[in-house]
Amino acid sequence: RKMKEQGTHLCCSIGFLTEKQAKMLKDAGLDRINHNLNSSRNYYSHICTTHTFDQRVENIHMLQRLGFEICSGGIIGMGETMKQRIELAFELKELEVCSVPMNILNPIPGTPLEHMPPISDEEILVTIAIFRFILPRTFIRFAGGRARLSRETQKQALSAGVNGLLMGDMLTTLGSGVNEDKSLAREAGYDPL
């Protein structure tokens, strides 16, 4: 409530919510909720066994009914095919999300995907371009895993369709600083906000 009183646009990433919890957050001033699909419906069971794809979609629909803007995206490079990435983009389009965080898998030792080979820079750029084509008016924000890419590839991603950068550290990986990302955007020919 205090943050909202200062005029801040608030977005929160907190997983599954009950309707009661969501209403409390809405009453307190929360504007947007991040609830990632993570993968397409056809690949989802390969990466998650604690809940279903449909449960994620149902949670998003409930949040939308309450008036929240929805930020939802996925992680690429988890063994899915390009076709499954395209399916994810169309699923996000159908949900009419306002923002799509584009994460790249960063294999973490001790996790089930620790030995997953990294996808190529070209494959990442093609995926971004396809998402931009399918979601022409949606914010596509480069998020977790982008730090493993060269500065040149990150600049190319801005040209391919990314129009936002999530800054700072991510859940399991280091990110980049505000000044570093502003410099990156300027080098790519953009005037960062």
C-alpha positions as CSV (number, residue, x, y, z in Angstrom):
1,R,0.0,0.0,0.0
2,K,2.8,2.4,0.8
3,M,4.5,1.8,-2.5
4,K,1.3,2.4,-4.4
5,E,0.8,5.6,-2.5
6,Q,4.1,6.8,-4.1
7,G,2.7,6.2,-7.5
8,T,4.6,3.1,-8.3
9,H,3.3,0.6,-10.9
10,L,3.6,-2.7,-9.0
11,C,4.3,-6.1,-10.5
12,C,4.8,-9.2,-8.4
13,S,6.0,-12.7,-9.2
14,I,4.6,-15.0,-6.5
15,G,3.3,-18.2,-8.0
16,F,-0.1,-19.7,-7.5
17,L,-2.7,-17.6,-5.6
18,T,-6.2,-18.2,-4.2
19,E,-8.8,-15.8,-5.3
20,K,-8.9,-14.4,-1.7
21,Q,-5.2,-13.8,-1.7
22,A,-5.3,-12.2,-5.2
23,K,-8.2,-9.8,-4.1
24,M,-6.1,-8.8,-1.0
25,L,-3.2,-7.9,-3.3
26,K,-5.5,-6.0,-5.7
27,D,-7.0,-4.0,-2.9
28,A,-3.5,-3.2,-1.7
29,G,-2.7,-1.7,-5.1
30,L,-0.9,-4.5,-7.0
31,D,-1.3,-3.9,-10.8
32,R,0.4,-6.8,-12.5
33,I,1.3,-10.4,-11.7
34,N,3.9,-12.5,-13.3
35,H,2.8,-16.1,-13.7
36,N,5.0,-17.9,-16.3
37,L,3.7,-20.8,-18.4
38,N,7.4,-21.8,-18.6
39,S,6.8,-24.1,-21.6
40,S,4.2,-25.1,-24.2
41,R,1.3,-27.4,-23.2
42,N,2.9,-30.2,-25.3
43,Y,6.2,-30.0,-23.5
44,Y,5.1,-29.0,-20.0
45,S,4.9,-32.5,-18.4
46,H,8.6,-32.9,-19.3
47,I,9.6,-30.1,-17.0
48,C,7.0,-30.0,-14.3
49,T,5.3,-32.8,-12.3
50,T,3.9,-30.8,-9.3
51,H,1.1,-29.1,-11.2
52,T,-0.4,-29.0,-14.7
53,F,-0.3,-26.6,-17.6
54,D,-4.0,-26.1,-17.2
55,Q,-3.6,-25.2,-13.6
56,R,-1.3,-22.4,-14.6
57,V,-3.8,-21.2,-17.3
58,E,-6.7,-21.3,-14.8
59,N,-4.7,-19.2,-12.3
60,I,-4.0,-16.6,-15.1
61,H,-7.7,-16.5,-16.0
62,M,-8.7,-16.0,-12.4
63,L,-6.2,-13.1,-12.1
64,Q,-7.4,-11.5,-15.3
65,R,-11.0,-11.7,-14.0
66,L,-9.9,-9.7,-11.0
67,G,-8.4,-7.0,-13.2
68,F,-4.7,-7.8,-13.1
69,E,-2.4,-7.3,-16.1
70,I,-0.5,-10.5,-16.7
71,C,3.1,-11.0,-17.4
72,S,3.8,-14.5,-18.5
73,G,6.6,-16.2,-20.5
74,G,8.8,-19.2,-20.6
75,I,12.2,-20.7,-20.6
76,I,13.8,-21.7,-23.9
77,G,16.6,-24.3,-24.2
78,M,15.1,-27.0,-21.9
79,G,15.0,-29.6,-24.7
80,E,11.8,-28.4,-26.4
81,T,11.6,-28.1,-30.2
82,M,11.1,-24.9,-32.1
83,K,7.6,-26.0,-32.9
84,Q,6.9,-26.2,-29.1
85,R,8.3,-22.7,-28.7
86,I,6.0,-21.5,-31.4
87,E,3.1,-23.2,-29.6
88,L,4.1,-21.4,-26.4
89,A,4.0,-18.0,-28.2
90,F,0.5,-18.7,-29.6
91,E,-0.7,-19.9,-26.1
92,L,0.6,-16.6,-24.7
93,K,-1.2,-14.7,-27.5
94,E,-4.4,-16.5,-26.7
95,L,-4.1,-15.5,-23.0
96,E,-3.6,-11.8,-24.1
97,V,-0.7,-11.3,-21.8
98,C,0.8,-7.8,-21.8
99,S,4.4,-8.8,-21.2
100,V,6.5,-11.9,-22.0
101,P,9.7,-12.5,-20.1
102,M,12.0,-14.5,-22.4
103,N,14.3,-16.7,-20.3
104,I,17.1,-18.9,-21.5
105,L,18.0,-22.0,-19.6
106,N,21.1,-21.7,-17.6
107,P,21.8,-25.3,-16.5
108,I,22.5,-25.4,-12.7
109,P,24.5,-28.3,-11.3
110,G,22.3,-30.7,-9.2
111,T,19.1,-29.9,-11.2
112,P,17.4,-32.3,-13.6
113,L,18.6,-30.2,-16.6
114,E,22.2,-29.7,-15.5
115,H,23.5,-31.5,-18.5
116,M,21.3,-29.8,-21.1
117,P,23.5,-28.5,-23.9
118,P,23.0,-24.7,-24.4
119,I,21.1,-23.7,-27.5
120,S,22.9,-21.6,-30.1
121,D,22.8,-17.8,-30.2
122,E,21.2,-18.1,-33.7
123,E,18.4,-20.3,-32.3
124,I,17.8,-17.7,-29.5
125,L,17.6,-14.9,-32.0
126,V,15.3,-16.8,-34.3
127,T,13.0,-17.6,-31.3
128,I,12.8,-14.0,-30.3
129,A,12.0,-12.9,-33.9
130,I,9.2,-15.5,-34.1
131,F,7.8,-14.4,-30.7
132,R,7.8,-10.8,-32.0
133,F,6.0,-11.8,-35.2
134,I,3.3,-13.7,-33.2
135,L,3.1,-11.1,-30.4
136,P,3.5,-7.8,-32.3
137,R,2.2,-5.5,-29.6
138,T,3.4,-7.4,-26.5
139,F,6.4,-6.4,-24.5
140,I,9.1,-9.1,-24.9
141,R,11.6,-8.7,-22.1
142,F,14.9,-10.4,-22.1
143,A,15.3,-12.0,-18.7
144,G,17.2,-14.9,-17.1
145,G,20.1,-16.6,-18.8
146,R,20.9,-13.7,-21.2
147,A,24.1,-13.0,-19.2
148,R,25.8,-16.0,-20.9
149,L,25.4,-14.3,-24.3
150,S,27.9,-12.0,-25.8
151,R,27.2,-8.3,-25.8
152,E,26.8,-8.4,-29.6
153,T,24.2,-11.2,-29.4
154,Q,22.3,-9.2,-26.8
155,K,22.3,-6.1,-29.1
156,Q,21.0,-8.3,-31.9
157,A,18.2,-9.6,-29.6
158,L,17.0,-6.0,-29.3
159,S,16.9,-5.8,-33.1
160,A,15.2,-9.2,-33.4
161,G,12.2,-8.2,-31.2
162,V,13.2,-7.7,-27.5
163,N,11.9,-4.4,-26.3
164,G,12.6,-4.7,-22.6
165,L,15.5,-5.9,-20.4
166,L,14.9,-7.4,-16.9
167,M,17.8,-6.1,-14.8
168,G,19.6,-7.2,-11.7
169,D,20.0,-10.8,-10.5
170,M,17.5,-13.5,-11.4
171,L,16.3,-16.3,-9.2
172,T,19.2,-18.7,-9.9
173,T,21.6,-16.6,-12.0
174,L,23.5,-13.3,-12.0
175,G,22.0,-10.5,-14.1
176,S,23.3,-7.2,-15.2
177,G,23.2,-3.7,-13.8
178,V,21.0,-0.7,-14.9
179,N,24.0,1.3,-16.3
180,E,25.3,-1.7,-18.2
181,D,21.9,-2.4,-19.8
182,K,21.4,1.3,-20.6
183,S,24.7,1.3,-22.4
184,L,23.8,-1.9,-24.2
185,A,20.5,-0.3,-25.4
186,R,22.3,2.9,-26.6
187,E,24.9,0.8,-28.5
188,A,22.0,-1.0,-30.2
189,G,20.6,2.4,-31.3
190,Y,17.8,2.8,-28.7
191,D,17.1,5.6,-26.2
192,P,16.6,3.7,-22.9
193,L,13.9,5.0,-20.5
